[in-house]
Amino acid sequence: MKKLSAIALLLLCALLLSGCGDNAGQSAANPTVSVSSGPESAAAPTSESTAEPTPEATAELAPEATAEPEAGVGQTLSELKESVDITVNHDITPQNGLSGYDSVPEDLQGVIYLSAWRWMGYVFTELEDCPELADFECVELSLCDISSNADVLVFWAEYQFLPNTDSDADFWNHGNTAPCKDREGWYRFTRQIALGLDGESWEVLTVGTGGVRADNYVDR
């Protein structure tokens, strides 16, 4: 695998969001993410595609819109890196070469951490009319799939959030959202996120609840 650490991790965000109003309960559909090269610089998510297409609208995020959350509200990038190890999911097709990984290469870890964190901030704080949450965090990350030349990768993430009221949780009541069994008042959902290397930057290609594969985006 070629070294990716030399690449400036720029994720410019062109986000495709699900329409609000009648579709306010759905999360971003087909968003895209970009990131500046600073250690905790902000960027936003890319596309979220689910097995069943949802109505989509386009939107642009201002750079300041993805700033680090205020203290006590939402997980910081540093907290994510300290609390969550990125694992490797070996339950995938053998041709992707993941069986040779016992751990995620260091040059891919920063890409996964940053894109997972920025997409989380977008979904929980920047969707139009989304309620303010008491807290939210990413609790699991796993590399799921990778192309043969390592320019497309797919990772799996579990996100959990604490609404101020039960009715506020309805806004995110889409896909596989469900109450957490071990955290009273908290809700959870999982996503598969595909990232593609475009020149010297990574972008989110799609986000879905399942069935996302790197081969679908090779030679895009």
Disulfide bonds with the S-S distance in Angstrom:
none
